[in-house]
Amino acid sequence: MSEKSLPPVLVVGAGGIGGITAASLAELGVPVTCVTGRDDIARALQERGARVREAEGERVVRGLRALAALPAGEGPFSFALLAVQPPQVEEAARAVAPFLADDGRAVCLQNGLCEQRIAPLVGERRVLGAVVGWGASQLAPGDYERTAAGGFTLGYLDGRIDAPVERLGRLLECVGPVEISTNLLGARWSKLAINCAISTLGTLGGERLGALVRRRVVRRLALELMTEVVAVARAEGVKLQKVSGTLDLDWMALTEAERFAAGSAGLVAKHGMLLAVGARFRRMRSSMLAAIERGRTPAVDFLNGEVVERGLRHGIATPVNTMAHRMVHEIAAGKRSSSLDTIRALYTATSAVRGRQDQEGEEEEEG
């Protein structure tokens, strides 16, 4: 793709994911406009550029056009990458719709099932999903750290593959490897299961992923949370897709025997898989916790809350997700703190799900 043919891209949101994506596209020569909603971030990006810290080193990307708001007359844009938190995605979709080209696409980078939420706002055939398989944080305005390697899974809700999704895929390869999927919902629900565990437990526990998953109680709760999500996904008729081609959520879900066993080969293998995930993404910190610290609404309604609501429709009990959902809101309201004691409180409150044998075998923590 020659530089002259590079399409204009709008990135809405300049947190960790949005900021690094915008900077990487700008390095490629893509005409990028980044709308942050915050004057301090826009000013930092305009005046000194985006500072990006990765495992390979640190770089500064200059020349990135950053605005606190999008003025009238801008565009049209071929792609509008929505990198805001889920509670803001519908507002962002309404705002960008007038600036999209006739054949433009609004792209959801959020966790959860946001494509279905914005489809009525921009048109179902104009909505692309981008499941993010890497992690990043914003340390200060315009100062970014990539906390985990990975890429994107792109697709449409209806499973089609067309020229725009292939074009976007080529563009986003500057950030990481891209897979174009005909089963976006399967990829979304698999990632939803992981986020309901990792992001939510990260919010409750207040630590980075690597430190959390070394504790057996955290891994057990993660398995319980994911198991409930998988059950709801199956009731929805979703065929789950492996995450990053390797993590099989159908396999990770606990069997009925494993839920009440004191120990088994299957449980050992699943705990081992979570330890491996924790090692790979050890520096990752919950974006929901960061949102709470900034005084924003956490995205838990779009994660565990979505699972609880859909479980009720299908008559499927989701006690661990229900309690975790409630506790995140309590932290946001200042009624609880993020700590290991909160993790233990969730474990104790949901002990009836597992039975006495498991409770006795899982309370001991590993260092």
TORKOLMAR-43640 format. One record per atom (N, C-alpha, C): x, y, z; residue in three letters. Coordinates in steps of 0.02 Angstrom, whole numbers, plus 50000, padded with zeros to 5 digits. Atoms other than C-alpha are relative to their C-alpha. Example, Ala and Ser with C-alpha at 12.3 -4.5 7.8 and 13.67 -1.06 7.14 Angstrom:
TORKOLMAR-43640
500454994150000ALA;506154977550390ALA;500455006050000ALA;499584994149997SER;506844994750357SER;499615005550037SER;
end
This chain:
TORKOLMAR-43640
500434994150000MET;500005000050000MET;500445006250000MET;499584994150005SER;500845016249942SER;499755005450047SER;500194994849953GLU;500855031550055GLU;499445004349972GLU;500514995850031LYS;499785041049930LYS;499304997050006LYS;500655003449997SER;498405028049943SER;499764998750071SER;500195001349932LEU;498355027650133LEU;499385004150018LEU;500644996649986PRO;496585031750193PRO;500035004250063PRO;500034996049940PRO;496195045350320PRO;499654996250057PRO;500255003849942VAL;495905037950494VAL;499895004850058VAL;500164996449939LEU;495065045350646LEU;500064995150058LEU;499955004049939VAL;495555038350817VAL;499675004050056VAL;500374996749946VAL;494335042850957VAL;500214996850066VAL;499745002749937GLY;495155040851126GLY;500754999349996GLY;499275000350002ALA;497005042651168ALA;500274997250066ALA;499725003849945GLY;497205030951315GLY;500544995449974GLY;499455004450020GLY;498445016551306GLY;499914997149931GLY;500125003350064ILE;497655007251160ILE;499945005149943ILE;500104995050051GLY;497085022551062GLY;500635003949985GLY;499404996150010GLY;498685032251089GLY;500544996449961GLY;499495003850036ILE;499865018551033ILE;499784998349930ILE;500255001450068THR;498755013950885THR;500075006249956THR;499954993850039ALA;498675032150828ALA;500735001549983ALA;499294998550012ALA;500555034450848ALA;500304995249949ALA;499735004950047SER;500945018350754SER;499765001449929SER;500264998350066LEU;499805023350609LEU;500345006249973LEU;499674993950021ALA;500585040650603ALA;500714998549976ALA;499335002050022GLU;502325032650592GLU;499994996949931GLU;500085003250065LEU;501695022850442LEU;499875005049945LEU;500164994950049GLY;501215039050356GLY;499265000949989GLY;500724999450007VAL;499345037050378VAL;499785007050024VAL;500264993649974PRO;498425053850391PRO;499514998850058PRO;500385001749940VAL;497815051650570VAL;499795006450036VAL;500244994949954THR;496745063250673THR;499784996550064THR;500165003249936CYS;496645058750857CYS;499605004950043CYS;500424996049957VAL;495225065750963VAL;500014997050070VAL;499905002749933THR;495545063951149THR;499465002050049THR;500484997649950GLY;494195074051237GLY;500345003450059GLY;499634997049945ARG;495585080551352ARG;500535004849973ARG;499534994950024ASP;496545096651323ASP;500724998250016ASP;499315001349981ASP;498085090751418ASP;500324994649957ASP;499735005250044ILE;498295075051312ILE;500115002849930ILE;499934997150067ALA;497985084351149ALA;500615004649997ALA;499444995349999ARG;499255097651199ARG;500664996250003ARG;499385003949995ALA;500575084751248ALA;500174996749934ALA;499875003350064LEU;500385075251085LEU;500215005049946LEU;499834994950050GLN;500455091150981GLN;500685003050012GLN;499394996349985GLU;501915099251071GLU;500634995650001GLU;499405004149995ARG;503095084751105ARG;499944993149969ARG;500105006550031GLY;502325069751018GLY;499814994650049GLY;500185005849958ALA;501835052651083ALA;500634996250019ALA;499445004049976ARG;503125043851191ARG;499754992950011ARG;500225007049998VAL;502945024951169VAL;500554995750027VAL;499525004649969ARG;503845012651282ARG;499784992849987ARG;500145007050015GLU;503934994651224GLU;500594995850022GLU;499465004549980ALA;505004979351260ALA;500645001549960ALA;499434998750044GLU;506124984351113GLU;500355006650015GLU;499714993549985GLY;506445001651183GLY;499485005550000GLY;500444994349996GLU;505705019051185GLU;500085004249936GLU;499974995650058ARG;505255030451039ARG;499505005750010ARG;500454994349999VAL;504425047351014VAL;499745001049929VAL;500314999150066VAL;503195049550871VAL;499735007149998VAL;500214993150006ARG;502985067550816ARG;499565000849938ARG;500424998650058GLY;501795075450692GLY;499314996950003GLY;500675003049993LEU;500245066750761LEU;499505005650013LEU;500514994849992ARG;498735077950741ARG;499524997950055ARG;500425001749942ALA;497805078050907ALA;499565006050017ALA;500494994949985LEU;496235087750951LEU;499604998050062LEU;500455001449944ALA;495165089251107ALA;499294999049976ALA;500675000850029ALA;493615090050995ALA;500075000549925ALA;499985000150073LEU;493255087150811LEU;499575005849973LEU;500394994350026PRO;492745103450723PRO;499584998149939PRO;500415001250060ALA;491415104350588ALA;500435000649938ALA;499644999650063GLY;492015101450412GLY;500574995049993GLY;499475005150003GLU;493255087650454GLU;499774994049960GLU;500155006250035GLY;493365071450357GLY;499895001249926GLY;500255006249971PRO;492695061550278PRO;500564995050014PRO;499515005049980PHE;493635047350362PHE;499804993149975PHE;500125006950021SER;493815029750294SER;499874995550059SER;500085004049940PHE;493945022650469PHE;499985004650061PHE;500024996749935ALA;493445029150640ALA;500114994750053ALA;499835005049949LEU;494325018650773LEU;499775002650067LEU;500284997949936LEU;493325020050934LEU;500394996650056LEU;499565002749948ALA;494595017751073ALA;499825002850068ALA;500244997749935VAL;493545024851215VAL;499794993950041VAL;500255005449958GLN;492945014451362GLN;499284998349981GLN;500675002050020PRO;491325004651335PRO;499445004750021PRO;500554995549982PRO;490225016751435PRO;499955006249955PRO;500014994150044GLN;490695030451309GLN;499934998249926GLN;499965001950071VAL;490595020251148VAL;499405002549960VAL;500584997850038GLU;488815024951099GLU;500035007549987GLU;499914992850010GLU;489145043451125GLU;500525001449946GLU;499484999150051ALA;490735041851021ALA;499744998349931ALA;500275002050066ALA;489815032750881ALA;499545005449972ALA;500444994550023ARG;488495046450871ARG;500415005949975ARG;499604994250017ALA;489845059650864ALA;500374999149934ALA;499595001050061VAL;490855051650722VAL;499584998549938VAL;500415002150057ALA;489415045850612ALA;499985005249944ALA;500024995150054PRO;489295062550516PRO;500665000949963PRO;499344998950029PHE;491165062250481PHE;500264993949961PHE;499795006050037LEU;491245044850404LEU;499865000749926LEU;500125000450071ALA;491435042650217ALA;499404995349986ALA;500585004250016ASP;489975034350128ASP;500164992550007ASP;499795007049992ASP;490965018050126ASP;500454999150060ASP;499585000349940GLY;491795021750293GLY;499764994950050GLY;500165005049949ARG;491825010250443ARG;500165002850069ARG;499884998749929ALA;491635013250629ALA;500264993650031ALA;499655006049977VAL;492785001150720VAL;500014999950077VAL;500025000749927CYS;492484995150899CYS;500644996650025CYS;499405003049969LEU;494104992250995LEU;499874998150073LEU;500165001449930GLN;493194989951161GLN;499954992550015GLN;500205006649977ASN;493004974151262ASN;499244999850005ASN;500725000649997GLY;491234967451274GLY;499704999049931GLY;500385001350062LEU;489914966551137LEU;499755006649971LEU;500204993150017CYS;489924984651081CYS;499765000849928CYS;500244999450069GLU;489634981550895GLU;499245000249997GLU;500735000350000GLN;487824977250932GLN;499695006450027GLN;500254993849970ARG;487634993451031ARG;500035005949951ARG;499944994250044ILE;488245005350896ILE;499714998949931ILE;500275001550067ALA;487504996550743ALA;499405004549983ALA;500564995650018PRO;485855006450755PRO;500205007349990PRO;499794993050003LEU;486855022750766LEU;500375001749935LEU;499614998550061VAL;487985021050612VAL;499824995549942VAL;500185004850052GLY;487195006650515GLY;500384993550010GLY;499695006449984GLU;487524988250544GLU;500564998149953GLU;499495002050048ARG;488514985650383ARG;500625004550003ARG;499434995549994ARG;489674999950430ARG;500394999050065ARG;499675001349936VAL;490204992550597VAL;500484994249995VAL;499495005049997LEU;491824983050611LEU;500204998950073LEU;499755001549933GLY;492454974250767GLY;500754998649997GLY;499285001449994ALA;494284973950820ALA;500134997550071ALA;499855002949935VAL;494634962050964VAL;500745001150014VAL;499324998149985VAL;496204968651047VAL;500344994550041VAL;499645005449967GLY;497464955351096GLY;500655002250032GLY;499394997449969TRP;498794966651174TRP;499805005050054TRP;500164995549945GLY;498914978251322GLY;500435006250000GLY;499634993849996ALA;499444996151354ALA;499705004450055ALA;500224995149950SER;499335009951484SER;500265006949981SER;499764993250007GLN;499485028751481GLN;500275002250068GLN;499674998349937LEU;500735033851615LEU;499905007350019LEU;500114992849993ALA;500485052551590ALA;499735002449933ALA;500264997750065PRO;499695063251453PRO;500514999149944PRO;499575001250058GLY;500455057051290GLY;500584995350012GLY;499455004449981ASP;501615044851380ASP;499734993050008ASP;500315006650003TYR;501215026651340TYR;500494994350012TYR;499615006149989GLU;501825009651394GLU;499614994149972GLU;500315006250024ARG;501454993751299ARG;500154994550050ARG;499915004849945THR;501174980751434THR;499974992749977THR;500035006950025ALA;500894965351325ALA;499985000249923ALA;499975000550073ALA;501254960351146ALA;499354996849974ALA;500595003150032GLY;499894954851024GLY;499745004449944GLY;500284996350056GLY;498794960950884GLY;499255000650004GLY;500724999150005PHE;496984961650826PHE;499674994249964PHE;500445004350040THR;495594950250768THR;499445004549974THR;500494995750031LEU;494484959550644LEU;499434996049970LEU;500565003550033GLY;492764955150578GLY;499355003950006GLY;500684997349998TYR;490934959250550TYR;499554995250037TYR;500495004249966LEU;489454952950647LEU;499704994849953LEU;500305004750047ASP;488774944750489ASP;500504995349968ASP;499495004750022GLY;490424935850454GLY;500285001349931GLY;499754998950068ARG;490764943550283ARG;500725002650003ARG;499334997150009ILE;492494948550221ILE;499965004349937ILE;500044995550057ASP;492614963750108ASP;500645004149996ASP;499404996050011ALA;493884976350044ALA;500175004550060ALA;499824995849942PRO;493734988450193PRO;500334996350057PRO;499695003549944VAL;494124975250324VAL;500704997749982VAL;499335002050021GLU;495604969050222GLU;500475006050000GLU;499594993950000ARG;496224986950202ARG;500185001950071ARG;499854998349930LEU;496074990350388LEU;500504995050029LEU;499535005049975GLY;496974974050424GLY;500715001549980GLY;499324998350023ARG;498464979550320ARG;500275006050039ARG;499794994249962LEU;498504996250411LEU;500224998150071LEU;499875001549929LEU;498444988750586LEU;500584995350011LEU;499415004349992GLU;499884976950552GLU;500605004050026GLU;499464996049971CYS;500994991650603CYS;499984999850076CYS;500065000649927VAL;500354988550781VAL;500154992950022VAL;499905006949982GLY;500364969550784GLY;499674995549948GLY;500305004650048PRO;499824953850690PRO;499245000649998PRO;500724999350010VAL;498054954450619VAL;499714993649972VAL;500395005750026GLU;496824940150594GLU;499325002749981GLU;500684998250021ILE;495234942850494ILE;499574993850008ILE;500405005749980SER;493874931550562SER;499305000549970SER;500705000450020THR;492194925950493THR;499554998550060THR;500375001649938ASN;491684922350674ASN;500165005250053ASN;499844994749952LEU;491824939150761LEU;499684998850067LEU;500335001149936LEU;490534934550893LEU;500364994750041LEU;499635005149964GLY;491524918950937GLY;500635002850032GLY;499404996849973ALA;493094929450960ALA;499815004850056ALA;500224995249950ARG;492134942751057ARG;499824996450066ARG;500225003549939TRP;491354930251180TRP;500604996750035TRP;499415002949968SER;493024921551209SER;500395005450037SER;499664994549967LYS;493834938251248LYS;499585002650059LYS;500444997949945LEU;492314942851355LEU;500114995550061LEU;499895004649944ALA;492604927251460ALA;500655001650036ALA;499354998349970ILE;494424932151487ILE;499955006650038ILE;500064993549967ASN;493994950251528ASN;499584999750063ASN;500415000749940CYS;492634945151651CYS;500404997250057CYS;499565002649948ALA;493994936051744ALA;500575004750015ALA;499384996549988ILE;495594945751720ILE;499895007350018ILE;500104992949987SER;494974963751712SER;499635001150065SER;500404999249940THR;493694961451849THR;500394998150063THR;499605001949942LEU;494834952151968LEU;500585004950011LEU;499494994949993GLY;496174965051931GLY;499735006250034GLY;500324994449966THR;494954978451986THR;499884998550073THR;500135001849930LEU;494474969152144LEU;500654999450040LEU;499385001249963GLY;496264964552189GLY;500485005850000GLY;499584994150001GLY;497134980652137GLY;500724998949981GLY;499315001550019GLU;498714972152073GLU;500054998549925GLU;499895002050069ARG;499474968751903ARG;499884992549993ARG;500215006950012LEU;499024952251822LEU;500514994950025LEU;499495004949980GLY;500684943551855GLY;499984998350074GLY;500025001149927ALA;500554945952043ALA;499364996550020ALA;500645002949980LEU;498714941152050LEU;499974992649986LEU;500125007050019VAL;498754924651956VAL;500474995150036VAL;499585004649959ARG;500134917752068ARG;499614997450060ARG;500415002149942ARG;498764916052199ARG;499464995149976ARG;500465005350021ARG;497754900252187ARG;499275002150004ARG;500704997849992VAL;496154908452249VAL;499795004249940VAL;500154995950059VAL;496244920852104VAL;499894995649939VAL;500085004450059ARG;496484907151976ARG;499344996150003ARG;500635003649994ARG;495014897352046ARG;499415004449983ARG;500544995450016LEU;493884912552038LEU;499985001549925LEU;499984998850073ALA;494474916051860ALA;499684994349962ALA;500305005850034LEU;493984898451808LEU;499244999950010LEU;500724999849988GLU;492274900251890GLU;499665005449957GLU;500284994650040LEU;491964917051805LEU;499964998149926LEU;499995001950071MET;492474910451634MET;499514994449985MET;500475005650010THR;491444894651656THR;499295002549992THR;500674997150006GLU;489864904951682GLU;499915003649933GLU;500054996550064VAL;490244915651528VAL;499924994949943VAL;500055005150052VAL;490504900151421VAL;499304996949998VAL;500675002849998ALA;488844893051479ALA;499495004649966ALA;500474995250030VAL;487924908951428VAL;500135000549925VAL;499834999750072ALA;488854909751261ALA;499704994149963ALA;500295005950032ARG;488304892051221ARG;499255000749994ARG;500734998950003ALA;486504896651263ALA;499825005049946ALA;500114995150053GLU;486674911251142GLU;500134997249931GLU;499865003150064GLY;487184899151005GLY;500675002149970GLY;499354997650024VAL;488954906250993VAL;500504994349998VAL;499455004850005LYS;490364895350931LYS;500645003750019LYS;499434996449974LEU;491854901051033LEU;500624999049956LEU;499385000250039GLN;493474905150943GLN;500595000450047GLN;499414999749957LYS;495184902151017LYS;500295007050001LYS;499684993549992VAL;496034917651083VAL;500734999549982VAL;499315000150025SER;497674921450994SER;500184993249972SER;499895006550031GLY;497444904450912GLY;500174994450047GLY;499775005249954THR;497884895051071THR;499544998950059THR;500395000749939LEU;496764898551222LEU;499294998049984LEU;500655003050017ASP;495234887351204ASP;499545000750060ASP;500454998849943LEU;493834893751317LEU;499534994150011LEU;500415006049990ASP;492784878151287ASP;500364995150044ASP;499615004549958TRP;494194868251364TRP;500125002950070TRP;499864996949935MET;494554880951502MET;499404999650048MET;500605000449957ALA;492744880051565ALA;500024993750042ALA;499995005749955LEU;492624868751716LEU;499444995149984LEU;500515005150005THR;491714852351698THR;499624999650066THR;500385000649938GLU;490384847951826GLU;500414996550054GLU;499595003649952ALA;491594835751907ALA;500555004550029ALA;499454995649978GLU;492994848751914GLU;499755005450048GLU;500264994749957ARG;491874861451999ARG;499964997850073ARG;500085002449931PHE;491694850352153PHE;500574995550022PHE;499455004449983ALA;493334840752149ALA;500525003750043ALA;499454997149961ALA;494724843652276ALA;500615001049957ALA;499444999450045GLY;495964841452134GLY;499944994849945GLY;500015004750056SER;496174832951965SER;500525002149949SER;499524998350052ALA;497334832351816ALA;499755005849958ALA;500284994650039GLY;496144843751722GLY;500075006750035GLY;499934993849962LEU;496164856751861LEU;500725002450000LEU;499304998250000VAL;498054856351869VAL;500195003249933VAL;499844997450066ALA;498164859151681ALA;499705007049990ALA;500334993550010LYS;496934873751686LYS;500335005450044LYS;499634995349959HIS;497824882051831HIS;500675001649967HIS;499374998950034GLY;499434879751734GLY;499935004849941GLY;500134995550056MET;498684888351582MET;499925007250024MET;500084993349972LEU;498174903251689LEU;500675002950024LEU;499334997749980LEU;499934904251760LEU;500405002349938LEU;499654998150062ALA;500604904751582ALA;499745006649972ALA;500304993750022VAL;499384918551534VAL;500255005750044VAL;499774994949954GLY;499884928151690GLY;500725001949988GLY;499294998650014ALA;501724926651646ALA;500075004349937ALA;499954996350063ARG;501434933051469ARG;499765007150008ARG;500304993349992PHE;500344947751522PHE;500115002750070PHE;499884998649929ARG;501144950351693ARG;499975007450016ARG;500004992849985ARG;501274969351676ARG;499325003249989ARG;500654997150016MET;499454971551625MET;499635001950064MET;500394997449944ARG;498384981951742ARG;499295001349975ARG;500704999450020SER;496484982551739SER;499835007149978SER;500224993450024SER;495814996851632SER;499395002450040SER;500574997949958MET;494244996651741MET;500245003350064MET;499724997049940LEU;495295000251894LEU;500275006949985LEU;499754993450020ALA;496145014551801ALA;499425004949991ALA;500594995650010ALA;494425021451754ALA;499735002350068ALA;500244998249933ILE;493865021051936ILE;500455005150032ILE;499524995449970GLU;495455029851991GLU;499945007049969GLU;500094993550033ARG;495075043651864ARG;499305002950013ARG;500674997649985GLY;493305045451932GLY;499504998449946GLY;500455001850055ARG;492515037251780ARG;499604993750017ARG;500415006049991THR;491175023851768THR;500364993949974THR;499665006050025PRO;491965006551756PRO;499564996349949PRO;500355003450055ALA;491494995451608ALA;499694993450022ALA;500225006649976VAL;490894981151718VAL;499304998149975VAL;500665001650026ASP;489094982651654ASP;500044997049930ASP;499905002650067PHE;489774978651481PHE;500354993250000PHE;499655006449993LEU;490734963551545LEU;499584995250042LEU;500385004649957ASN;490074953851695ASN;499265001650000ASN;500714998150001GLY;488454963751691GLY;499644997349938GLY;500295002750061GLU;488144958451511GLU;499864992550007GLU;500075007249991VAL;488404940251559VAL;499424998550048VAL;500545001049952VAL;487234941551709VAL;499325001249967VAL;500634998450033GLU;485864949751605GLU;499794994749950GLU;500165005150051ARG;485964937151464ARG;499894993250033ARG;500135006249964GLY;486074922851588GLY;499294999750027GLY;500694999849976LEU;484424928351664LEU;499504998449944LEU;500445001450057ARG;483624927851491ARG;499954992649985ARG;499975007150017HIS;484164909851469HIS;499894995550061HIS;500095004149940GLY;483844904151648GLY;500644996850024GLY;499355002749979ILE;485704901451679ILE;500265003950059ILE;499754996749940ALA;486374905251853ALA;500725002349989ALA;499334997350005THR;487914916451857THR;500205003350067THR;499904997149934PRO;488244918652043PRO;500675003550010PRO;499344996949990VAL;490104922752033VAL;500045006649961VAL;500024993750037ASN;489884935551895ASN;499545005150032ASN;500474995449967THR;488404942951988THR;500325003450059THR;499684997149941MET;489384945452148MET;500595004449981MET;499434996050022ALA;490944951652057ALA;499775006749971ALA;500304993950029HIS;489874964151960HIS;499815004950055HIS;500224995849944ARG;489144970652122ARG;500605003150036ARG;499424997649962MET;490844972152207MET;500375005549962MET;499664994850039VAL;491604982352064VAL;499625006650009VAL;500394993949990HIS;490174994752081HIS;500095002850070HIS;499874997849932GLU;490474995352268GLU;500675003550006GLU;499344996750000ILE;492304999652238ILE;499935006949967ILE;500094993650035ALA;491785013352115ALA;499645005050044ALA;500384995649956ALA;490585020252246ALA;500375001650065ALA;499614998749940GLY;491945020352380GLY;499794995750060GLY;500245004249946LYS;491095006652482LYS;500474994150014LYS;499495005249992ARG;492524994252458ARG;500665002749973ARG;499344998350028SER;494374995352420SER;500244994149956SER;499695005250041SER;495354985752289SER;500564996850041SER;499515003249958SER;496324972952389SER;499914992449996SER;500065007349997LEU;496654954552414LEU;499444997950048LEU;500565001649955ASP;495394955052556ASP;499345000049961ASP;500604999950041THR;494064959452426THR;499964993849957THR;499985006450037ILE;494614944652321ILE;499774994350045ILE;500195005449953ARG;494454933452473ARG;499255000450017ARG;500714999249985ALA;492734940852510ALA;499574997249943ALA;500365002950056LEU;492154936152335LEU;500034992450003LEU;499925007349996TYR;492844918652359TYR;499554997150054TYR;500415002449945THR;491974916452526THR;499255000549983THR;500714998950016ALA;490324923652463ALA;499734995149949ALA;500225004750052THR;490274911352319THR;500234992950013THR;499735006649984SER;490944896152411SER;499504994449987SER;500505005350011ALA;489294886752392ALA;500014997549929ALA;499965002250070VAL;489604885952204VAL;500484994149993VAL;499485005050009ARG;491124874952231ARG;499934994050046ARG;500045005649954GLY;490734864352382GLY;500585000050049GLY;499524999749945ARG;491714860952540ARG;500694997649981ARG;499345002650016GLN;493114850552465GLN;500435005349966GLN;499624995050037ASP;493634864252345ASP;500195005950045ASP;499874994349956GLN;493494877752477GLN;500614998550044GLN;499435001749958GLU;494714868452588GLU;500644999949960GLU;499385000850039GLY;495934865252446GLY;500235006349966GLY;499824994250038GLU;495924882752371GLU;500175006250041GLU;499904993949962GLU;496094894752516GLU;500735001850009GLU;499294998649992GLU;497974892952533GLU;500255003849938GLU;499744996050056GLU;498874905952428GLU;500734998449987GLU;499305000850019GLU;500484904452333GLU;500335006849998GLU;499664993750000GLY;501794917952346GLY;500155002649931GLY;
end
